[in-house]
Amino acid sequence: MFKRLLAMAFSASLAGFLLFSPTSKSIAAENLVKTECAIDWIPKSTSAFGIMLKNKEQLDLVLKSKAFKKLSELGATKMAMEKFNEAFGGLEANKDKVTKILDIAGQLFSHEVVIATGPNAPKSLGALFGALSAGQMAPFTLIMQGNFDQDAISKAQGESIIQALVESSGDLKAPEVLLAFKLKDKKTGEEILKNLEDKLPMIEAAEPKLKGAAKKEKISGSDFLTVKIKGSMFPVEQIDQIPGVEEGQLKKFKADLAKLTFAAAIGMKDNYLIATMGPDLAYLSSIGKGDPVASIKEMAPLAKHAGKNIIGMQYYSKEFLETAQSYGANPEEASNQVKELIAGANLPKDISKRVEKDVDGLIKEAFEFAPKVGARVGVTFLSDKGCESANYDFTSNMPFDSSKPLGLLQNFGGNPIFATVLRGKDVEKTWNFFSKWGAVGYGYFTEFAIPNVPPDQKEQVTAFLKKLEPTIAKLAKITSSDFIPATKDAQIAFVLDGKLGSKQWSAMLPKSKKDLFVPEPAFILGISDAAKFGAAIKGYREGINQIIKDAAGFDPTGTLAAIKIPAPEEKALKEGKAYYYPIPMLEDIAKKLQPSAVVGSNFSAITLSFEHAERLLNKTPLTSDVAKLASIEKNLAGFCVFDNTALLGMINPWVEFGFEMMPPGIDEAFGVKKQVKTFFEVLGTCKGTVCTTFMEDGVWVNHSISVWKDLE
């Protein structure tokens, strides 16, 4: 067995760079996790950071495992390594140099790796993201004008991006980025710096304008090699014109470019080799001074994990995430963007004002659903359970509800291969929003689209839409009176199982000695009122048939008149009822397969078989060893589990069946069976992952556990 479980491979620590966020108490500037690392000196002004710790220890756990040893001894692995060596045989002449580079890289990444962005990063990146967003929006103006020419659209996108960059040139700055490596031996860093210092004169030799740009200087008490460049060093005045940019804008743009500055530095501070870039070196100068990032109030939840075997930490400020996420914009900005598109459509003034008013109303109501971005912080650590991540998200107004346990966890069939479920909120409010603005949109459609219909078709289209209105109104009423109340539980889930077996799935296949299992996907919807849900589904079918019937009256070919969705056949199950349409072609595959919609007392599901439906309908506690590691009985907004043992349980019979079909002599010649079995044994060291999402002290928490166990 692994001494500490193998869930710590590089994937675990890299995943630790990506996650969630924290609390609200005022805390002292202290090392909350009681782990010596960069949070002791990363400045409080940092907008985001990620730290990977104990990288060599994690890699050694993998390389020294029995699973890795067994995998490396396989003939296929040895053959692959031989091919690799042949492909890179040309490196033999530079073997010493390559070995030296690999040795340095190993020392850099062995212990602690840090990446951080300074306080200007959100605004700097925001200017770039804004320009790209402008390019994405550009085609809509042309489309609103009826221009679908791809060349024109591409040109408009390019010009919009450039125009946006010109307009935001005052905000253009090099983002502050810092990369640091903790070294066990400072000599490695000093050697790197000595080699770089010897090459500094090459910068001036390459470009005379850069004379004096590169030098060695003291920053925060340590020696750094620095390069400082000004925009005025480059021929910005030679920019004569930019498509779509007026002379006044161009003049300001060139002036802003000339003011741009760029600075980069590399040096040793304590045991860290630090490289950084930005508009200047102010962020680098601030490290180790004043309060560290640990003093940020959102870092408080990390104190819960003090003393644990931490292998990674990450933090994203509210400002950083607002830049990266589309819902970080405010209603006014969003409205202005849409209004710019409307202006490009050249609508009559009275209509344009009416549209703008509706746009303001639409966006204002839409933003009531938008999450209000908050900071995120997370920690990854090794425990007796596996590799765990605890991530805290301060975002509010999330579209999730964690006020009670997830009842659908009892309807996953015990131990599925994969399952995920979440509970949403505001179902009725969401429906009312789409209903209201859908009606407004339909009004604009009839006002502007109908007049543009060819004269010979206008009367027919108008008549069809008129005939359609009562049915649409009826479907809307069914939704509000039946479907919404029936689904107010707001749980939705996807389950993948693999227990449906047959020794012969098709007459074209030989019969197997053991059952062969197939994937069983199921989409599940939690329901609060089975009767209303059934009435809604029936009403939708009747409504669609009415629409087809209405359309048939305008179809001269008579094709639509022959189409009708019949009532499905029904099958009584132990805990519910299945509705299905027999599929004749499945008779040639296996009678076990029969897609159906299943309705039970608290959920509805779409499955591929009655057998899977029965398993889902029968309330069963989760029996997976991986799932049991999570606190699934508590109030949750979301849950996800992947059980690799269950997956291999579905795959292995097919592997053995493949062995039965193998031509004589293949195994004797290549040892295929042994190698394949060993490969799957190694895959089996991954047991799976389980995640839960819940609210704790007013903060959203995502907790995950990944489990690996070495071969015996």
C-alpha positions in Angstrom: 0.0 0.0 0.0 1.2 3.5 -0.5 2.4 5.0 2.7 0.4 8.1 1.9 -1.8 7.2 -1.1 -0.9 8.1 -4.6 -3.3 10.9 -5.2 -0.5 13.3 -5.3 0.9 12.8 -8.7 1.7 16.0 -10.6 -1.9 16.2 -11.7 -3.0 16.7 -8.1 -0.7 19.6 -7.4 -1.4 21.2 -10.9 -5.1 20.9 -10.3 -4.5 22.8 -7.1 -3.8 25.9 -9.2 -7.4 26.2 -10.4 -9.9 26.3 -7.6 -12.3 28.3 -5.2 -12.6 30.8 -2.1 -12.9 32.1 1.8 -14.5 33.9 5.0 -14.9 37.3 6.5 -13.0 37.8 9.8 -10.2 40.2 10.3 -7.0 38.3 10.9 -3.5 39.0 11.8 -0.7 38.8 9.2 0.4 35.3 10.0 1.0 32.0 8.2 -2.5 30.5 8.5 -1.6 27.0 7.3 1.5 26.7 9.5 3.4 25.7 6.4 6.6 27.5 5.4 6.1 28.8 1.9 5.7 32.0 -0.2 2.6 33.3 1.6 5.1 34.6 4.1 6.4 37.1 1.6 4.0 37.5 -1.3 2.7 41.1 -1.0 -0.9 41.8 0.2 -1.4 43.7 -3.1 -1.2 40.4 -5.1 -4.3 39.9 -7.3 -3.8 36.1 -7.8 -1.3 33.4 -6.9 -0.7 29.7 -7.0 1.8 27.7 -5.1 2.9 24.1 -5.7 4.7 22.4 -2.8 6.7 19.2 -2.3 6.8 18.4 -6.0 9.7 16.0 -5.8 8.2 14.2 -2.9 5.0 13.7 -4.9 6.9 12.5 -8.0 9.0 10.1 -5.9 5.8 8.5 -4.5 4.9 7.7 -8.0 8.3 6.6 -9.3 9.0 4.5 -6.2 5.6 2.8 -6.3 5.1 -0.8 -7.1 2.6 0.2 -9.8 5.1 2.3 -11.6 7.8 -0.4 -11.3 5.4 -3.0 -12.8 4.4 -0.7 -15.6 8.0 0.2 -16.5 8.9 -3.5 -16.8 6.3 -4.1 -19.5 7.6 -5.0 -22.9 5.4 -2.4 -24.5 6.9 0.3 -22.1 10.4 -0.8 -22.9 9.7 -0.7 -26.6 8.2 2.8 -26.3 11.3 4.0 -24.4 13.6 2.5 -27.1 11.6 4.4 -29.8 11.9 7.6 -27.8 15.7 7.2 -27.4 16.0 6.5 -31.2 14.0 9.7 -32.0 16.2 11.8 -29.8 19.4 10.0 -30.6 20.8 13.2 -32.0 21.0 14.6 -28.5 23.8 12.2 -27.7 26.4 14.6 -29.0 25.2 17.2 -26.5 24.6 14.7 -23.7 26.4 16.7 -21.0 24.6 19.9 -21.9 21.2 18.2 -21.9 22.0 16.5 -18.6 22.9 19.8 -17.1 19.7 21.5 -18.3 17.6 18.6 -17.0 19.4 18.7 -13.6 18.8 22.5 -13.3 15.1 22.1 -14.3 14.8 19.3 -11.7 16.2 21.5 -9.0 13.9 24.4 -10.0 10.8 22.4 -9.8 11.6 20.0 -7.0 10.4 21.9 -4.0 8.2 25.0 -4.3 7.0 26.8 -7.4 5.1 30.1 -7.2 3.3 32.2 -9.8 1.7 35.5 -8.8 0.2 38.5 -10.4 0.5 42.0 -9.1 -2.2 44.6 -8.5 -2.3 46.0 -12.0 -2.9 42.6 -13.7 -6.8 42.8 -13.6 -6.8 46.2 -15.3 -4.0 45.3 -17.8 -5.7 42.0 -18.8 -9.1 43.7 -18.8 -8.0 46.0 -21.6 -7.0 43.0 -23.7 -10.1 41.0 -22.9 -12.2 44.0 -23.7 -10.7 44.3 -27.1 -11.3 40.6 -27.8 -14.9 40.9 -26.6 -15.4 43.9 -29.0 -14.1 41.6 -31.8 -16.7 39.0 -30.9 -19.5 41.5 -30.8 -18.7 43.1 -34.2 -20.4 40.6 -36.4 -23.8 41.2 -34.8 -24.0 44.7 -36.1 -23.4 43.5 -39.6 -26.0 40.7 -39.2 -28.5 43.2 -37.9 -28.0 45.1 -41.1 -28.5 41.9 -43.1 -24.8 41.6 -44.1 -23.6 37.9 -43.8 -20.5 38.2 -45.9 -17.7 36.3 -44.1 -14.9 38.6 -45.4 -16.8 41.7 -44.2 -17.4 40.0 -40.8 -13.7 39.1 -40.4 -12.6 42.6 -41.4 -15.1 44.1 -38.9 -13.8 41.8 -36.1 -10.2 42.9 -36.7 -11.0 46.6 -36.9 -13.1 46.3 -33.8 -10.3 44.8 -31.8 -7.9 47.4 -33.0 -10.4 50.2 -32.3 -10.9 48.9 -28.8 -7.2 48.7 -28.1 -6.8 52.3 -29.4 -9.7 53.5 -27.2 -8.2 51.8 -24.1 -4.6 52.6 -24.9 -4.4 54.6 -21.6 -5.0 51.3 -19.7 -2.5 49.3 -21.8 0.3 48.1 -19.5 2.4 45.0 -19.1 0.7 42.9 -16.4 2.8 42.3 -13.3 3.7 38.6 -13.2 6.1 36.9 -10.8 7.5 33.4 -11.0 9.6 32.0 -8.1 11.4 28.7 -7.4 12.5 27.6 -4.0 16.0 26.1 -4.2 17.5 23.6 -1.8 21.0 24.8 -2.9 21.4 28.5 -3.7 24.4 27.8 -5.9 22.1 26.6 -8.6 20.4 30.0 -8.8 23.7 31.9 -8.5 25.1 29.9 -11.4 22.0 30.7 -13.5 22.4 34.4 -12.7 26.1 34.4 -13.5 25.5 32.9 -17.0 22.7 35.5 -17.6 24.9 38.4 -16.4 27.6 37.4 -18.8 25.1 37.7 -21.7 23.8 41.2 -20.8 26.1 43.0 -23.2 24.5 41.0 -26.0 21.3 43.1 -25.6 23.0 46.3 -26.4 24.9 44.7 -29.2 21.7 43.5 -30.8 19.9 46.9 -30.5 21.8 50.2 -29.9 18.7 51.9 -28.7 18.7 49.5 -25.7 22.0 50.9 -24.4 21.8 51.0 -20.7 18.5 49.1 -20.6 20.1 46.0 -19.0 22.0 46.2 -15.8 22.5 44.7 -12.3 20.9 46.5 -9.4 19.8 46.1 -5.7 16.1 45.6 -5.1 14.8 44.9 -1.6 18.4 44.2 -0.5 19.1 41.6 -3.1 20.9 41.6 -6.5 18.8 41.4 -9.6 19.5 41.5 -13.3 17.1 44.0 -14.8 16.0 45.1 -18.3 13.9 48.3 -18.6 12.4 49.4 -22.0 10.4 52.4 -23.0 7.9 52.6 -25.8 9.7 55.7 -27.1 12.6 53.4 -28.0 10.6 52.0 -30.8 9.4 53.7 -34.0 5.8 54.4 -32.9 5.8 57.7 -34.8 6.1 55.8 -38.1 2.5 54.5 -37.7 0.7 56.5 -40.3 -2.8 55.1 -40.2 -4.9 52.4 -38.7 -8.1 51.3 -40.4 -11.2 52.7 -38.7 -9.1 55.0 -36.4 -9.5 58.8 -36.7 -6.5 61.1 -36.8 -7.1 62.4 -33.3 -7.4 58.9 -31.9 -4.3 57.8 -33.7 -2.3 60.7 -32.3 -3.4 59.8 -28.7 -2.7 56.1 -29.4 0.9 56.8 -30.5 1.4 59.1 -27.5 0.2 56.3 -25.2 2.4 53.8 -26.9 5.4 56.0 -26.5 4.7 56.2 -22.7 4.5 52.5 -22.3 7.2 50.9 -20.2 8.3 47.3 -19.7 10.6 46.0 -17.0 11.9 42.5 -16.3 14.1 41.2 -13.5 15.6 38.0 -12.3 17.5 37.4 -9.1 17.9 35.5 -5.8 16.0 36.5 -2.6 16.7 34.2 0.3 16.3 30.7 -1.2 14.0 31.8 -4.0 15.1 32.4 -7.6 12.6 35.1 -8.7 11.8 36.2 -12.2 9.3 39.0 -12.8 7.9 41.3 -15.4 5.6 44.4 -15.5 5.5 48.0 -16.4 8.1 48.6 -13.7 9.6 46.8 -10.8 7.4 48.2 -8.0 5.7 44.9 -7.4 9.1 43.1 -7.1 10.2 45.8 -4.7 7.2 45.2 -2.5 7.9 41.6 -1.7 8.7 40.9 1.9 7.6 44.4 2.9 4.4 45.3 4.8 1.6 42.8 5.3 1.8 39.6 3.3 -1.0 38.0 1.3 -1.9 36.0 4.4 -3.4 39.1 6.0 -6.2 39.3 3.4 -9.5 38.5 5.2 -10.5 36.0 2.5 -7.6 33.8 3.5 -9.1 33.1 6.9 -10.6 29.6 6.0 -7.1 28.3 5.3 -6.5 28.3 9.1 -8.8 25.3 9.2 -6.1 23.3 7.5 -3.2 24.4 9.6 -0.6 21.7 10.1 -1.9 19.4 7.3 0.4 18.0 4.6 -0.2 20.8 2.2 1.0 20.4 -1.4 -0.7 23.4 -3.0 -2.5 26.7 -2.4 -4.2 29.3 -4.7 -5.9 32.7 -4.5 -7.8 34.9 -6.9 -9.0 38.3 -5.9 -12.4 39.6 -6.8 -10.9 42.1 -9.2 -8.9 39.4 -11.0 -12.0 37.2 -11.4 -14.2 40.0 -12.6 -11.7 40.6 -15.4 -11.7 36.9 -16.4 -15.5 36.2 -16.1 -18.1 37.7 -18.3 -20.6 38.3 -15.5 -18.1 40.6 -13.8 -19.5 43.5 -16.0 -22.2 45.7 -14.6 -25.6 46.3 -16.2 -24.7 49.8 -17.5 -21.7 48.4 -19.4 -23.7 45.5 -20.8 -26.5 47.9 -21.9 -24.0 50.2 -23.6 -22.5 47.4 -25.5 -25.8 46.3 -26.9 -26.8 49.9 -27.6 -23.7 50.3 -29.7 -24.8 47.3 -31.8 -28.3 48.8 -32.1 -26.8 52.1 -33.3 -24.9 50.3 -36.0 -28.1 48.8 -37.3 -29.4 52.3 -38.3 -32.9 51.8 -37.0 -35.4 54.7 -37.1 -35.0 57.1 -34.1 -38.4 56.3 -32.4 -37.8 52.5 -32.8 -34.2 52.8 -31.6 -35.4 54.5 -28.4 -38.0 51.9 -27.7 -35.5 49.1 -28.3 -32.9 50.8 -26.0 -35.5 51.1 -23.2 -36.3 47.3 -23.5 -32.6 46.5 -23.6 -32.1 48.4 -20.3 -35.0 46.6 -18.7 -33.9 43.2 -20.0 -30.3 43.6 -18.8 -31.3 45.0 -15.5 -33.5 41.9 -14.8 -30.9 39.5 -16.2 -28.3 40.8 -13.8 -30.6 39.9 -10.9 -29.7 36.3 -11.7 -25.9 37.0 -12.2 -23.5 35.9 -9.5 -21.8 38.7 -7.7 -18.1 37.8 -8.0 -16.1 37.3 -4.9 -12.5 36.2 -4.2 -11.5 32.5 -4.2 -8.9 30.7 -2.2 -8.1 27.0 -1.9 -5.7 24.5 -0.5 -4.7 21.0 -1.6 -3.2 18.5 0.9 -2.5 14.8 1.4 -4.5 13.0 4.1 -5.3 9.4 5.2 -8.2 9.6 2.8 -6.2 10.6 -0.2 -5.4 13.9 -2.0 -7.9 16.5 -0.7 -8.8 19.9 -1.9 -10.8 22.5 0.0 -11.8 25.5 -2.0 -13.7 28.6 -0.8 -15.7 30.9 -3.1 -16.9 34.3 -1.8 -19.2 34.8 -4.9 -22.8 35.5 -3.8 -26.1 35.2 -5.6 -25.0 31.8 -7.0 -27.7 29.8 -8.8 -27.5 26.9 -6.3 -29.4 25.9 -3.2 -27.7 24.1 -0.3 -30.4 24.4 2.2 -31.1 20.7 2.5 -29.7 17.2 1.6 -29.7 16.0 -2.0 -32.5 13.4 -2.1 -31.5 12.1 -5.6 -28.3 10.6 -4.1 -30.6 7.7 -3.1 -31.5 7.2 -6.7 -28.1 6.5 -8.3 -28.3 2.7 -8.1 -25.8 2.2 -5.3 -22.4 2.5 -6.9 -22.5 4.1 -10.4 -19.4 4.7 -12.5 -20.0 8.4 -12.5 -22.7 10.6 -11.1 -23.3 14.3 -10.6 -26.2 16.2 -9.2 -26.9 19.8 -8.2 -29.9 21.7 -6.9 -30.7 25.0 -8.5 -32.9 27.8 -7.3 -35.4 30.4 -8.5 -37.1 28.1 -11.0 -40.3 30.0 -11.1 -38.5 33.4 -11.2 -36.4 32.1 -14.1 -39.4 31.0 -16.1 -41.2 34.3 -15.5 -38.1 36.1 -16.8 -37.9 34.1 -20.0 -41.7 34.2 -20.5 -41.8 38.0 -20.2 -38.9 38.7 -22.5 -39.8 35.9 -24.9 -43.1 37.7 -25.5 -41.3 41.0 -26.0 -38.9 39.3 -28.5 -41.9 37.8 -30.4 -43.4 41.3 -30.6 -40.3 42.6 -32.3 -40.2 39.6 -34.6 -43.7 40.2 -35.8 -43.1 43.9 -36.1 -39.8 43.8 -38.0 -39.4 40.3 -39.5 -42.9 39.9 -41.0 -42.8 43.0 -43.2 -39.6 41.6 -44.8 -41.2 38.3 -45.8 -41.7 38.1 -49.6 -45.1 39.4 -50.6 -46.3 36.1 -52.0 -45.6 34.4 -48.7 -46.5 37.1 -46.2 -50.2 36.3 -46.0 -49.6 32.6 -45.4 -46.9 33.2 -42.7 -49.2 35.7 -40.9 -52.1 33.3 -40.9 -49.9 30.5 -39.6 -48.5 32.6 -36.7 -52.1 33.7 -35.9 -53.2 30.1 -35.7 -50.2 29.2 -33.6 -50.8 31.8 -30.9 -53.5 29.9 -28.9 -51.3 26.8 -28.8 -48.3 28.7 -27.6 -50.4 30.4 -24.9 -51.7 26.9 -23.9 -48.1 25.5 -23.6 -47.0 28.5 -21.6 -49.9 28.0 -19.2 -49.0 24.3 -18.9 -45.5 25.3 -18.0 -46.5 27.8 -15.3 -49.3 25.7 -13.8 -47.9 22.2 -14.0 -44.3 21.9 -15.0 -42.8 24.6 -12.8 -44.6 23.5 -9.6 -43.7 19.8 -10.5 -40.0 20.6 -10.7 -39.6 23.2 -7.9 -37.4 20.6 -6.2 -34.8 21.8 -8.8 -32.5 18.8 -8.6 -30.9 17.7 -11.8 -28.5 14.8 -12.2 -26.6 12.6 -14.7 -25.7 9.0 -13.9 -23.5 6.6 -15.8 -23.7 3.0 -14.7 -22.4 -0.3 -16.3 -24.3 -3.2 -14.8 -26.6 -4.1 -17.8 -25.1 -7.3 -19.1 -25.6 -10.0 -21.7 -23.4 -12.8 -23.0 -24.4 -12.0 -26.6 -25.5 -8.5 -27.5 -25.8 -9.3 -31.2 -26.2 -12.4 -33.3 -23.2 -11.1 -35.2 -21.0 -11.5 -32.1 -19.8 -14.9 -30.7 -21.3 -15.8 -27.3 -19.2 -14.8 -24.3 -18.5 -17.0 -21.3 -19.3 -14.1 -19.0 -21.8 -11.2 -19.1 -20.6 -8.3 -21.1 -21.7 -4.9 -19.6 -22.6 -1.8 -21.6 -22.6 1.9 -20.5 -25.9 3.0 -19.0 -26.4 6.8 -19.1 -29.4 8.3 -17.4 -30.6 11.9 -17.1 -32.6 12.5 -13.9 -34.8 15.4 -12.9 -36.1 15.7 -9.3 -39.9 16.3 -9.1 -42.1 17.5 -6.4 -45.5 16.4 -7.9 -45.6 13.4 -10.1 -49.2 14.0 -11.2 -48.5 17.6 -12.3 -45.3 16.4 -14.1 -47.2 13.7 -16.0 -50.0 16.2 -16.9 -47.3 18.6 -18.2 -45.6 16.0 -20.4 -48.9 14.9 -21.8 -49.9 18.6 -22.5 -46.6 19.2 -24.3 -47.1 16.2 -26.5 -50.6 17.4 -27.4 -49.4 20.9 -28.0 -46.6 19.8 -30.3 -49.2 17.7 -32.3 -51.4 20.7 -32.6 -48.5 22.8 -34.0 -47.8 20.1 -36.5 -51.5 19.9 -37.4 -51.7 23.7 -37.8 -48.5 23.7 -40.0 -49.9 20.9 -42.1 -52.7 23.2 -43.3 -50.0 25.3 -45.0 -48.0 22.3 -46.4 -48.9 21.6 -50.0 -47.0 18.4 -50.1 -49.1 16.8 -47.3 -46.0 15.5 -45.5 -46.8 17.1 -42.2 -50.4 15.8 -42.2 -49.0 12.3 -41.8 -46.9 13.2 -38.8 -48.2 12.7 -35.2 -46.5 11.9 -31.9 -48.5 9.0 -30.6 -49.1 8.3 -26.9 -46.2 6.2 -25.6 -46.7 2.7 -24.4 -46.6 2.2 -20.6 -45.0 -0.4 -18.4 -45.6 -0.7 -14.7 -42.4 -0.9 -12.6 -42.1 -1.7 -8.9 -41.6 1.9 -7.8 -43.0 3.8 -10.7 -44.0 3.7 -14.4 -42.1 3.7 -17.6 -43.2 5.4 -20.9 -41.6 4.3 -24.1 -41.8 3.8 -27.8 -40.8 0.4 -29.0 -37.8 0.5 -31.4 -37.9 -2.5 -33.8 -34.2 -2.3 -34.7 -33.3 -3.0 -31.1 -34.7 -6.5 -31.4 -31.7 -7.4 -33.5 -29.3 -6.2 -30.8 -30.8 -7.2 -27.4 -34.3 -7.0 -26.0 -32.7 -5.6 -22.8 -32.2 -2.2 -24.5 -35.3 -0.1 -24.5 -35.0 3.7 -24.1 -37.7 5.0 -21.8 -38.9 7.9 -19.6 -39.5 6.8 -16.1 -41.6 8.6 -13.5 -41.3 7.8 -9.8 -42.6 9.5 -6.7 -39.8 12.0 -6.5 -38.0 12.0 -9.8 -38.2 11.4 -13.6 -35.4 9.9 -15.6 -34.5 8.9 -19.2 -32.8 5.6 -19.3 -31.7 3.0 -21.9 -33.3 0.1 -20.2 -36.1 -0.9 -17.8 -33.5 -2.7 -15.7 -31.6 0.5 -15.1 -34.8 2.3 -14.4 -35.7 -0.2 -11.7 -32.3 0.3 -10.1 -32.8 4.0 -10.0 -36.3 3.9 -8.7 -35.3 1.6 -5.8 -33.9 3.9 -3.2 -30.4 2.7 -2.4 -27.6 4.3 -0.3 -24.4 5.0 -2.1 -22.1 2.0 -1.5 -19.0 3.1 -3.4 -16.0 3.2 -1.1 -15.0 6.5 -2.7 -18.5 8.1 -2.3 -18.5 7.1 1.4 -15.5 9.4 2.0 -17.7 12.4 1.5 -20.2 13.7 4.0 -23.2 13.1 1.7 -25.8 13.3 4.5 -25.3 17.0 5.1 -27.0 19.9 3.3 -25.4 20.1 -0.2 -25.8 22.1 -3.4 -23.8 19.7 -5.5 -22.2 16.3 -5.5 -20.0 14.4 -8.0 -18.4 11.0 -7.9 -16.2 9.0 -10.2 -15.6 5.3 -9.3 -12.8 3.9 -11.3 -13.2 0.5 -9.8 -16.8 0.4 -11.1 -15.5 1.5 -14.5 -13.0 -1.3 -14.7 -15.6 -3.7 -13.6 -17.5 -2.9 -16.7 -14.5 -2.9 -19.0 -12.7 -6.0 -17.8 -15.2 -8.6 -19.1 -14.8 -7.1 -22.6 -11.0 -7.3 -22.3 -11.3 -11.0 -21.4 -13.8 -11.5 -24.3 -11.1 -9.9 -26.5 -8.6 -12.5 -25.3 -11.1 -15.3 -26.3 -11.2 -13.8 -29.8 -7.5 -13.4 -30.1 -5.9 -15.4 -33.0 -3.8 -18.4 -32.0 -0.1 -17.7 -31.4 -0.4 -13.9 -30.8 -0.2 -14.2 -27.0 2.6 -16.7 -27.1 4.6 -14.4 -29.4 4.0 -11.1 -27.7 2.7 -11.9 -24.2 -0.4 -9.7 -24.9 -2.6 -11.0 -22.1 0.0 -10.4 -19.3 0.8 -6.9 -20.5 -2.8 -5.9 -20.9 -3.7 -7.3 -17.5 -0.8 -5.5 -15.9 -1.8 -2.3 -17.5 -5.3 -2.6 -16.1 -4.0 -3.5 -12.7 -2.0 -0.2 -12.7 -5.1 1.7 -13.9 -6.9 0.1 -10.9 -4.6 2.0 -8.5 -6.8 5.0 -9.2 -9.9 4.3 -7.1 -11.8 7.5 -7.9 -12.8 11.0 -6.9 -15.7 12.5 -4.9 -16.6 16.1 -4.7 -19.2 18.0 -2.6 -20.4 21.7 -2.8 -22.0 23.3 0.2 -22.4 26.6 2.1 -20.3 27.1 5.2 -20.3 30.3 7.2 -21.8 32.2 4.3 -19.1 31.0 1.9 -19.4 28.4 -0.9 -17.1 25.4 -0.3 -16.0 22.8 -2.8 -14.4 19.8 -1.2 -12.9 17.0 -3.2 -11.0 13.7 -2.4 -9.0 11.7 -4.9 -7.9 8.2 -3.9 -5.0 6.1 -5.3 -3.7 2.9 -3.7 -0.5 1.1 -4.7 -0.4 -2.5 -5.8 0.0 -5.0 -3.0 
